[in-house]
Every structure is written in C-alpha cells, then in structure tokens.
Amino acid sequence: MRDFTTGSIPGHILWFSLPMFLGNLLQALYNMVDSFWVGRFIGAEALGAVSVSFPIIFALVSLVLGLTMASTTMVAQYRGAGDHHMVRKTVANSHLVIALAGIVSTLLGLALSERILRLMQTPEEIFDQAVVYLNIFLTGLVPSFLYNVASSILRGLGDSQTGLRYLAYATIFNIAADPLFIFGFGPIPPLGIRGAAIATVLAQVLSAVLIIRYLARHTDLLSFDPKLWKLDFKLCRTMFRMGIPAGLQSVVVSFAMIVLTSIINTFGPITVAAFGVASRMDQFAFMPAQSISLAVTALVGQNLGANRLDRVREIVRWSMQLAFGITAVVTLVAFLYPTLLIRIFTTDPAVLREGVGYLRIVGLSYVPLALMFTVSGVMRGAGDTTPSMVISLLTLWLVRLPLAYFLAYRLGWGVNGAWASITVSAALGFLCNYGYYLTGRWKEKVIVSRPPEPAAQP
C-alpha cells in the first residue's frame, strides 16, 4: 500500500499509472481476443455480432462500475484520514452491494437482450449470433463485478499492481482458451462464436477468484467479522451518492452509444464490423489517459483526506501535461497509419476502408477526451461526480446524437457524419468539465478530512 500524501507527485502518478496502463492494456486485449479470433477465422458477420453486443454489455455494467469508483474514492479518503476501521467497513459493504447489483444486472440483461438488439436495428444476418454471444457473456457479470470492486479498493489504498497481476492471468487464459472453444480440441467440440463467449466468462471467474483469495489471505481488509458485513445504510448512502452519478454518466455514454450504433446499423453489416473494430482501437488511444485518471482519483482522494490542497493543484498540473503529451502521439499514429491498425483484425477491403475513415475523423477526439478523463478524475477523487454526469448527458444527448442524425442524413455525409459528431461532442465535453473544475466547487464534496496541523508555537 502506498501513501500519496508525501513524496514526488509525478513519481506517484507514473508509479501508479504504469500498472494501471498495463492493466487497461490487458483489459482491452481481454475484450479484443474474441474479436480477433472471430473476425479472422469465422467472418465479418460473426465479428459484427460480437461488436454489436458490447454497447449493451457496457450499459448494463456502467451503473455498477460507478459504485466501484465510489469505493476507490471512499477507501482513499479514509486511508488519507487514517481511519482503518472505516476502510474495512467500506470493503465489506462494497462487496455486498456489488454482488447484489451484479445478480440484478445479469437477470435484466438475459430478460431484455433480444428486445434491445431489435431496438438497435441489428441486421438480420448477425442477429441470432449476437443473441447467443450476448446471453453467454452476461452470465459472467457477477465475477467480473467482484473483480472490479476488489481491484478498485486496492487502488484506493495505493496498490495498482495486484489487480494487474490477476488480470494478466485471466487474459492469458482467455487468449489460450478462445481457439480451444471456438475450433474444438479433444473432448471440447467446436462451438464457434458460442465458444468465444464461454472462454471469456471462464476468464472472468478466474480473475474474481484470484483477487478475492488475495484479499482474504494477504490482508485484513476482507475480514469475516459479522459486524463489518452488516449493511451500513449511512455508508451505502454515501457510496450511492458518489457512485450513482458516476455510474449514470457511464450509462448515459453507453445508451448514447447504443443509439449511435442504431444509426450506424442502418448502413449495413460491413459498416457495423468496421465500427466494432475501429472503436476497439479507441480503447488503446484512451488507455494512457484513463490510467492517469485512475491515478488522479486515488492521489486526489488521499490528499484531500489528509487536507493537502496544495498537492492537489500539483497533481492536476502534472496529470494534464502527461495526458496531453502521450495522447497527442497516439492521435498522430491513428491518423498516419490507420490501415495498419485495422488490418490487425480483418483483411476485408470494405471493412478496412470504413475503418480508416473512422480513425481519421474520430482520432481528432482523443486529446480532448484524454484531458476530460483527467479532470473528471479530480472530481471523482473529491466525491463530486454529479457535474460530469450532467455534462455527459448534455453533450451526448443534445449534441452528439442530434448532430450525428443531422450530418448523416440531412446533410448527406453518411456514416462520416456520425464519426464527426463524436469528435465535436468530445471537445465540448472537455471544455465544460474544465470550466467546472475552475470553479473549485468540487472541494466542498469531500466526505472526510484530517484536521489541519496546529500552527507551530512561537
């Protein structure tokens, strides 16, 4: 565990961010393995079926992942304030709440999956495969949520490496298991797209089991004291106050993506496949900034808990400089070498052509989004998650979606109009979030803070 209230700020950011970056890289590989095997060896239609499922999955998990972000903030602030009992209580309550939420999300997803895919205007050529993939994937939500909440708790305590280790194991397992279940091996029959989903679910179970075992064996955080495992409604209320807006922000993003995907689906399965592949490259573009943002949340949380506002200002300055510099390089690569990136997943000429158009337009959104992630991390660290949610609601639903429809259909830009709307709304989102940060109102949302040191006597 690491104390972020003293020592070099850029050193802390880099020390914490690098494992998080590697973790995000593994998470992206973890999610992209299915697309690689399916796109390369089953075909463009199967790739489209996998791609169209992910906005739905993201929508179902978003609210719950907002609660895991709240766990990071609460643990970081209690750690900074030196209250170990509340750290342990937060750990127990977080696991209870997340497990229950995971069960509800799974049941809702299974009940509504076909209806949602129909509402998204999923092409008939890929509909049946999308239903199969999505329903199997949904059975792995509970272990996925448990891994994420345990990893979030460790991040709040300054440990970004343990979660990375177990995610690496799960990713390696998924990479190895995917071809076995897709093509068959020994007693395992060839299962096609169904096998890709099964391999991913088994990998999610593995990561959850490993990290929970670590918490139980190597720390005193996952205590089995019945008093700690009784739901504390005041604590849960604080968790929901922080987590629900953060989760709703992700829900707003995901539902906006579902609507945008519905627009894109009208252009046919080739465009759907290209969107699925090219948007996966976005994950790599955002990784450095997302990693820095997670570091910012933990650093800001601990320093606000320790009443060190002077260090918070330095954290913001350093993190924005790092996010800008790294993401600018990524943008340049996406603009200059888009074909090389898309070819990793498919050699279909039509899919390549559509994917290149996406990267050259949406790539311009990477820097403003990176800066927005960083500023949002500051607000999350303070526990002030509502403004970012409101900004996302406005920029996505009042700007991105109407603009996508207007440019694509009214002005006749086709699918390029949808791509352009992503870039415009990203730039506006950053400007609004940064404007709110400058007001300083986020400082008023801190849940616990160590009293300032008494002034030295003359």
C-alpha positions as CSV (number, residue, x, y, z in Angstrom):
1,M,0.0,0.0,0.0
2,R,1.3,3.5,-0.8
3,D,1.0,6.9,0.9
4,F,0.4,9.6,-1.8
5,T,0.3,12.5,0.7
6,T,4.1,12.8,0.7
7,G,6.8,12.5,-1.9
8,S,7.2,13.2,-5.6
9,I,3.8,13.8,-7.3
10,P,5.0,13.0,-10.9
11,G,6.7,10.0,-9.4
12,H,3.5,8.8,-7.7
13,I,1.5,9.4,-10.9
14,L,3.9,7.4,-13.0
15,W,4.3,4.6,-10.4
16,F,0.6,4.2,-10.1
17,S,-0.3,4.8,-13.7
18,L,2.1,2.3,-15.3
19,P,0.5,-0.8,-13.8
20,M,-2.9,0.7,-14.5
21,F,-1.9,1.3,-18.1
22,L,-0.7,-2.3,-18.4
23,G,-4.0,-3.4,-16.7
24,N,-6.0,-1.4,-19.2
25,L,-4.0,-2.8,-22.0
26,L,-4.7,-6.3,-20.7
27,Q,-8.4,-5.5,-20.3
28,A,-8.5,-4.3,-23.9
29,L,-6.7,-7.4,-25.1
30,Y,-9.1,-9.4,-22.9
31,N,-12.1,-7.9,-24.6
32,M,-10.4,-7.9,-28.1
33,V,-9.4,-11.6,-28.1
34,D,-12.9,-12.6,-29.2
35,S,-13.0,-10.0,-32.0
36,F,-9.6,-11.2,-33.2
37,W,-10.4,-14.9,-33.4
38,V,-14.0,-14.3,-34.6
39,G,-13.1,-11.7,-37.2
40,R,-10.1,-13.6,-38.6
41,F,-11.5,-17.1,-38.7
42,I,-15.3,-17.0,-38.6
43,G,-16.0,-13.9,-40.7
44,A,-17.3,-10.4,-40.9
45,E,-20.8,-11.2,-39.9
46,A,-19.7,-13.0,-36.7
47,L,-17.4,-10.1,-36.0
48,G,-20.4,-7.7,-36.3
49,A,-22.4,-9.9,-33.9
50,V,-19.6,-9.6,-31.3
51,S,-19.3,-5.8,-31.9
52,V,-23.0,-5.0,-31.6
53,S,-23.1,-6.7,-28.2
54,F,-20.6,-4.5,-26.5
55,P,-22.7,-1.3,-26.1
56,I,-25.4,-3.4,-24.4
57,I,-22.9,-5.0,-22.1
58,F,-21.4,-1.6,-21.3
59,A,-24.8,-0.2,-20.5
60,L,-25.6,-3.0,-18.0
61,V,-22.3,-2.8,-16.2
62,S,-21.9,1.0,-16.2
63,L,-24.0,1.8,-13.1
64,V,-22.3,-0.9,-11.1
65,L,-18.8,0.2,-12.1
66,G,-19.8,3.7,-10.9
67,L,-20.1,2.2,-7.5
68,T,-16.7,0.6,-7.7
69,M,-15.3,4.1,-8.5
70,A,-17.0,5.3,-5.3
71,S,-15.2,2.5,-3.4
72,T,-11.9,3.8,-4.7
73,T,-12.7,7.4,-3.5
74,M,-14.0,6.4,-0.1
75,V,-11.2,4.0,0.7
76,A,-8.6,6.6,-0.5
77,Q,-10.2,9.4,1.7
78,Y,-10.5,7.1,4.8
79,R,-6.9,6.0,4.2
80,G,-5.7,9.6,4.0
81,A,-7.6,10.5,7.2
82,G,-6.1,7.4,9.0
83,D,-9.4,5.7,9.7
84,H,-8.6,2.0,9.1
85,H,-11.9,0.7,10.7
86,M,-13.9,2.6,8.0
87,V,-11.6,1.3,5.3
88,R,-12.5,-2.3,6.3
89,K,-16.2,-1.4,6.7
90,T,-16.2,0.1,3.2
91,V,-14.6,-3.0,1.8
92,A,-17.3,-5.3,3.2
93,N,-20.2,-3.1,2.2
94,S,-18.8,-2.6,-1.3
95,H,-18.6,-6.4,-1.9
96,L,-22.2,-6.9,-0.7
97,V,-23.7,-4.1,-2.8
98,I,-21.7,-5.0,-5.9
99,A,-22.6,-8.7,-5.7
100,L,-26.4,-7.9,-5.4
101,A,-26.1,-5.4,-8.3
102,G,-24.4,-8.0,-10.4
103,I,-27.2,-10.5,-9.9
104,V,-29.8,-7.9,-10.9
105,S,-27.8,-6.8,-13.9
106,T,-27.5,-10.4,-15.2
107,L,-31.2,-11.2,-14.8
108,L,-32.2,-7.9,-16.5
109,G,-29.7,-8.5,-19.4
110,L,-30.9,-12.0,-20.0
111,A,-34.6,-10.9,-20.0
112,L,-34.1,-8.0,-22.3
113,S,-31.2,-8.9,-24.6
114,E,-33.3,-9.9,-27.7
115,R,-35.6,-6.9,-27.4
116,I,-32.7,-4.5,-27.1
117,L,-30.9,-6.0,-30.1
118,R,-34.2,-5.5,-32.1
119,L,-34.5,-1.9,-30.9
120,M,-30.9,-1.3,-32.1
121,Q,-31.9,-2.4,-35.6
122,T,-29.4,-5.2,-35.6
123,P,-29.1,-6.6,-39.1
124,E,-30.8,-9.9,-39.5
125,E,-27.7,-11.5,-40.9
126,I,-26.0,-11.2,-37.5
127,F,-29.0,-11.2,-35.1
128,D,-29.0,-14.8,-34.0
129,Q,-25.2,-14.9,-33.4
130,A,-25.4,-11.7,-31.4
131,V,-28.1,-13.1,-29.1
132,V,-26.1,-16.2,-28.4
133,Y,-22.9,-14.3,-27.7
134,L,-24.5,-11.7,-25.6
135,N,-26.5,-14.1,-23.4
136,I,-23.5,-16.3,-22.6
137,F,-21.4,-13.2,-21.9
138,L,-24.0,-11.9,-19.4
139,T,-23.6,-15.0,-17.2
140,G,-20.1,-13.7,-16.3
141,L,-21.2,-10.3,-15.0
142,V,-21.1,-11.2,-11.3
143,P,-17.5,-12.4,-11.2
144,S,-16.5,-9.5,-13.4
145,F,-18.1,-7.0,-11.0
146,L,-16.4,-8.7,-8.0
147,Y,-13.0,-8.5,-9.6
148,N,-13.6,-4.8,-10.4
149,V,-14.7,-3.8,-6.9
150,A,-11.7,-5.6,-5.3
151,S,-9.3,-4.0,-7.7
152,S,-10.9,-0.6,-7.1
153,I,-10.4,-1.0,-3.3
154,L,-6.8,-1.8,-3.7
155,R,-6.3,1.2,-6.0
156,G,-7.8,3.4,-3.3
157,L,-5.1,2.1,-1.0
158,G,-2.4,2.9,-3.5
159,D,-2.0,-0.7,-4.8
160,S,-2.4,-0.8,-8.6
161,Q,-0.3,-3.9,-9.1
162,T,-2.2,-6.7,-7.5
163,G,-5.2,-6.3,-9.7
164,L,-2.9,-6.1,-12.7
165,R,-1.3,-9.5,-11.9
166,Y,-4.6,-11.3,-11.7
167,L,-6.0,-9.6,-14.8
168,A,-2.9,-10.8,-16.6
169,Y,-3.6,-14.4,-15.6
170,A,-7.2,-14.1,-16.8
171,T,-6.1,-12.5,-20.1
172,I,-3.5,-15.3,-20.8
173,F,-6.2,-17.8,-20.0
174,N,-8.7,-16.1,-22.4
175,I,-6.1,-16.0,-25.2
176,A,-5.4,-19.7,-24.8
177,A,-9.0,-20.8,-24.3
178,D,-10.6,-18.9,-27.1
179,P,-9.3,-21.0,-30.0
180,L,-9.9,-24.2,-28.0
181,F,-13.6,-23.4,-27.5
182,I,-14.1,-21.8,-30.9
183,F,-12.5,-24.6,-33.0
184,G,-12.7,-27.5,-30.6
185,F,-9.9,-29.6,-29.0
186,G,-10.0,-33.1,-27.6
187,P,-13.3,-33.5,-25.7
188,I,-14.3,-29.9,-26.4
189,P,-16.5,-29.7,-29.5
190,P,-16.2,-26.7,-32.0
191,L,-18.5,-24.1,-30.6
192,G,-17.8,-21.1,-32.9
193,I,-19.0,-17.7,-31.5
194,R,-20.6,-19.5,-28.5
195,G,-17.1,-20.8,-27.6
196,A,-15.6,-17.3,-27.6
197,A,-18.2,-16.1,-25.1
198,I,-17.7,-19.2,-22.8
199,A,-13.9,-18.7,-22.8
200,T,-14.3,-15.1,-21.7
201,V,-16.8,-16.0,-18.9
202,L,-14.3,-18.6,-17.5
203,A,-11.6,-16.0,-17.6
204,Q,-13.8,-13.6,-15.6
205,V,-14.4,-16.3,-13.0
206,L,-10.7,-16.9,-12.7
207,S,-9.8,-13.2,-12.1
208,A,-12.5,-12.9,-9.4
209,V,-11.5,-16.0,-7.5
210,L,-7.8,-15.0,-7.5
211,I,-8.2,-11.4,-6.3
212,I,-10.8,-12.3,-3.6
213,R,-8.5,-15.0,-2.3
214,Y,-5.7,-12.4,-2.2
215,L,-7.7,-10.1,-0.1
216,A,-8.7,-12.9,2.3
217,R,-5.3,-14.4,2.7
218,H,-2.8,-11.5,2.5
219,T,-4.7,-8.5,4.0
220,D,-7.0,-7.8,6.9
221,L,-9.4,-6.0,4.5
222,L,-11.7,-8.9,3.8
223,S,-12.5,-9.7,7.4
224,F,-15.3,-12.1,8.2
225,D,-16.4,-10.1,11.3
226,P,-20.2,-10.2,11.1
227,K,-20.3,-6.6,12.3
228,L,-18.5,-5.4,9.2
229,W,-20.7,-7.4,6.9
230,K,-23.9,-5.9,8.2
231,L,-25.0,-3.3,5.6
232,D,-24.3,0.2,7.0
233,F,-27.0,2.3,5.4
234,K,-25.2,5.6,6.0
235,L,-22.1,4.2,4.4
236,C,-24.1,2.8,1.5
237,R,-25.9,6.1,1.0
238,T,-22.5,7.8,0.7
239,M,-21.4,5.2,-1.8
240,F,-24.6,5.6,-3.9
241,R,-24.3,9.4,-3.7
242,M,-20.9,9.2,-5.3
243,G,-21.3,6.1,-7.4
244,I,-24.7,6.6,-8.9
245,P,-23.8,9.8,-10.8
246,A,-20.5,8.3,-11.9
247,G,-22.4,5.2,-13.0
248,L,-25.2,7.2,-14.6
249,Q,-22.5,9.1,-16.6
250,S,-21.4,5.8,-18.0
251,V,-25.0,4.7,-18.6
252,V,-25.6,8.0,-20.4
253,V,-22.5,7.3,-22.5
254,S,-23.4,3.7,-23.2
255,F,-27.1,4.4,-24.1
256,A,-25.9,7.2,-26.4
257,M,-23.5,4.6,-27.9
258,I,-26.4,2.2,-28.4
259,V,-28.5,4.9,-30.2
260,L,-25.4,5.9,-32.3
261,T,-24.9,2.2,-33.1
262,S,-28.5,2.1,-34.2
263,I,-27.8,4.8,-36.7
264,I,-24.6,3.0,-37.8
265,N,-26.5,-0.3,-38.2
266,T,-28.6,1.3,-40.9
267,F,-25.5,1.4,-43.1
268,G,-25.2,-2.4,-43.1
269,P,-23.1,-5.2,-41.6
270,I,-19.8,-4.1,-43.2
271,T,-20.1,-0.7,-41.5
272,V,-21.1,-2.4,-38.2
273,A,-18.0,-4.6,-38.4
274,A,-15.7,-1.6,-39.2
275,F,-17.2,0.4,-36.3
276,G,-16.6,-2.5,-33.9
277,V,-13.0,-3.0,-35.0
278,A,-12.0,0.7,-35.3
279,S,-13.7,1.7,-32.0
280,R,-11.6,-1.0,-30.3
281,M,-8.6,1.0,-31.3
282,D,-10.1,3.9,-29.3
283,Q,-9.6,1.7,-26.2
284,F,-5.8,1.8,-26.8
285,A,-5.9,5.5,-27.5
286,F,-7.7,6.3,-24.2
287,M,-5.6,3.9,-22.1
288,P,-2.8,6.3,-21.0
289,A,-5.3,9.0,-20.1
290,Q,-7.7,6.5,-18.3
291,S,-4.7,5.2,-16.3
292,I,-3.7,8.7,-15.3
293,S,-7.3,9.5,-14.4
294,L,-7.4,6.5,-12.1
295,A,-4.2,7.6,-10.5
296,V,-5.6,11.1,-10.1
297,T,-8.6,9.8,-8.3
298,A,-6.5,7.9,-5.8
299,L,-4.0,10.7,-5.3
300,V,-6.6,13.4,-5.0
301,G,-8.7,11.3,-2.6
302,Q,-5.8,10.6,-0.3
303,N,-4.5,14.2,-0.3
304,L,-8.0,15.7,0.2
305,G,-8.4,13.2,3.1
306,A,-5.1,14.5,4.5
307,N,-6.2,18.1,3.9
308,R,-3.4,18.8,1.4
309,L,-5.0,21.1,-1.2
310,D,-1.6,22.4,-2.3
311,R,-0.6,18.9,-3.5
312,V,-4.0,18.5,-5.3
313,R,-3.2,21.5,-7.6
314,E,0.2,20.0,-8.5
315,I,-1.5,16.6,-9.2
316,V,-3.8,18.4,-11.7
317,R,-1.0,20.2,-13.5
318,W,1.3,17.2,-13.8
319,S,-1.5,14.8,-14.9
320,M,-2.9,17.1,-17.6
321,Q,0.6,17.6,-19.1
322,L,1.2,13.8,-19.2
323,A,-2.2,13.0,-20.7
324,F,-1.8,15.6,-23.4
325,G,1.7,14.6,-24.4
326,I,1.0,10.9,-24.6
327,T,-2.3,11.1,-26.3
328,A,-1.1,13.6,-29.0
329,V,1.4,10.9,-30.1
330,V,-1.4,8.3,-30.2
331,T,-3.5,10.6,-32.3
332,L,-0.7,11.1,-34.8
333,V,-0.3,7.3,-35.2
334,A,-4.0,6.8,-35.7
335,F,-4.1,9.5,-38.4
336,L,-1.0,8.4,-40.3
337,Y,-1.3,4.6,-40.1
338,P,-5.0,3.7,-39.8
339,T,-4.9,0.8,-42.3
340,L,-2.1,-0.9,-40.4
341,L,-4.1,-0.7,-37.2
342,I,-7.4,-2.1,-38.7
343,R,-5.6,-4.9,-40.5
344,I,-4.8,-6.5,-37.1
345,F,-8.4,-7.7,-37.0
346,T,-9.5,-8.0,-40.6
347,T,-8.3,-8.1,-44.2
348,D,-11.7,-7.5,-45.8
349,P,-11.2,-4.4,-48.1
350,A,-14.6,-3.0,-47.4
351,V,-14.2,-3.2,-43.7
352,L,-10.7,-1.7,-44.0
353,R,-12.0,1.3,-46.0
354,E,-14.7,2.1,-43.5
355,G,-12.4,1.6,-40.5
356,V,-9.8,4.0,-41.9
357,G,-12.4,6.7,-42.3
358,Y,-13.5,6.3,-38.7
359,L,-9.9,6.6,-37.3
360,R,-9.0,9.7,-39.3
361,I,-12.1,11.5,-38.0
362,V,-12.6,10.2,-34.5
363,G,-8.8,10.2,-33.9
364,L,-9.2,14.0,-33.5
365,S,-11.2,13.5,-30.4
366,Y,-8.5,11.6,-28.5
367,V,-6.7,14.6,-26.9
368,P,-9.8,16.4,-25.6
369,L,-11.2,13.2,-24.3
370,A,-7.9,12.5,-22.5
371,L,-7.9,15.8,-20.8
372,M,-11.6,15.3,-19.9
373,F,-10.8,12.0,-18.2
374,T,-8.0,13.7,-16.2
375,V,-10.3,16.5,-14.9
376,S,-13.1,14.0,-14.2
377,G,-10.6,12.0,-12.1
378,V,-10.1,15.1,-9.8
379,M,-13.8,15.4,-9.2
380,R,-14.1,11.6,-8.5
381,G,-11.3,11.9,-6.0
382,A,-13.3,14.6,-4.2
383,G,-16.5,12.6,-4.4
384,D,-18.2,15.2,-6.7
385,T,-19.4,13.0,-9.5
386,T,-22.7,14.7,-10.5
387,P,-21.4,17.6,-12.7
388,S,-19.6,15.2,-15.0
389,M,-22.7,13.1,-15.3
390,V,-24.8,16.2,-16.2
391,I,-22.2,17.3,-18.8
392,S,-22.2,13.9,-20.4
393,L,-26.0,13.9,-20.6
394,L,-26.0,17.3,-22.3
395,T,-23.1,16.8,-24.7
396,L,-24.1,13.3,-25.8
397,W,-27.9,13.6,-26.0
398,L,-28.2,17.2,-27.0
399,V,-25.1,17.4,-29.2
400,R,-23.7,14.1,-30.4
401,L,-26.8,12.2,-31.3
402,P,-28.8,15.1,-32.9
403,L,-25.6,16.1,-34.8
404,A,-25.0,12.5,-35.9
405,Y,-28.5,12.3,-37.4
406,F,-28.3,15.7,-39.0
407,L,-24.9,15.2,-40.6
408,A,-25.5,11.6,-41.6
409,Y,-29.0,12.0,-43.1
410,R,-29.9,15.7,-43.6
411,L,-26.6,16.8,-45.0
412,G,-25.9,13.5,-46.7
413,W,-22.5,12.9,-45.1
414,G,-23.4,9.2,-44.5
415,V,-21.6,7.4,-41.7
416,N,-18.9,10.0,-41.7
417,G,-21.4,12.4,-40.2
418,A,-21.8,10.0,-37.2
419,W,-18.0,9.9,-36.8
420,A,-17.8,13.7,-36.9
421,S,-20.4,14.1,-34.1
422,I,-18.2,12.0,-31.8
423,T,-15.3,14.5,-32.2
424,V,-17.4,17.6,-31.8
425,S,-19.1,16.3,-28.6
426,A,-15.8,15.2,-27.1
427,A,-14.3,18.7,-27.4
428,L,-17.3,20.3,-25.9
429,G,-17.3,17.8,-23.0
430,F,-13.7,18.7,-22.1
431,L,-14.4,22.4,-22.1
432,C,-17.4,22.0,-19.8
433,N,-15.7,19.8,-17.4
434,Y,-12.6,22.0,-17.2
435,G,-14.8,25.0,-16.7
436,Y,-16.5,23.3,-13.7
437,Y,-13.1,22.4,-12.3
438,L,-12.0,26.0,-12.3
439,T,-15.0,27.0,-10.1
440,G,-13.5,24.9,-7.2
441,R,-16.9,23.7,-6.0
442,W,-15.7,20.1,-6.1
443,K,-13.7,20.8,-2.9
444,E,-17.0,21.0,-0.9
445,K,-17.9,17.3,-1.5
446,V,-15.1,15.7,0.5
447,I,-16.5,13.1,2.9
448,V,-13.7,13.0,5.4
449,S,-10.7,15.2,6.0
450,R,-7.9,15.1,8.6
451,P,-7.9,18.3,10.7
452,P,-5.1,20.7,9.7
453,E,-1.9,20.5,11.7
454,P,-1.8,23.1,14.5
455,A,0.4,26.1,13.9
456,A,3.8,26.0,15.5
457,Q,4.0,28.0,18.7
458,P,6.5,30.9,18.6
